[in-house]
């Protein structure tokens, strides 16, 4: 895992009403959506437009998503997904996400997602190119992207 000397990449978003269950908290399955949205912003930050990957005959596919919950999130909470690089293999890489309520120190949830790099034209996994490997190792510390309108 790359050492982070600054705050990790942070993506902020607001919990919408339809994401909550009958108990008034974010439904557990929604965290998979949250991981996907946050990682898309992270990948865009690292690699630019997603089309840049596809133009190189490269893509990524999820092979594992492990989630843990510590506390509930509720409607209209502003959440932060903080992302740091995880394991970096030959053809796969992991990202570690920790979710916080904006402005609060205790985590609500964490997730580790693992992707495999593929070559769509061959429908097969492929080694992560060195240029992308360097970007994945470095991560995006200090970058904050917000869709929450909290400011």
Buried (B, 14 or more C-beta within 10 A) or exposed (E): EBEBEEEBBBBBBBBEEEBBEEEEBBEEEBBBEBBEBBBEBBBBBBBEEEEEBEEEEBBBEEEEBEBEBEEBBEBEBBBBBBBBBBEBEEBBBBBBBBBBBBEEEEBBBBBBBBBBBBBEEEEEBBEBEEEBBEBBEEBBBEBEBBEBEEE
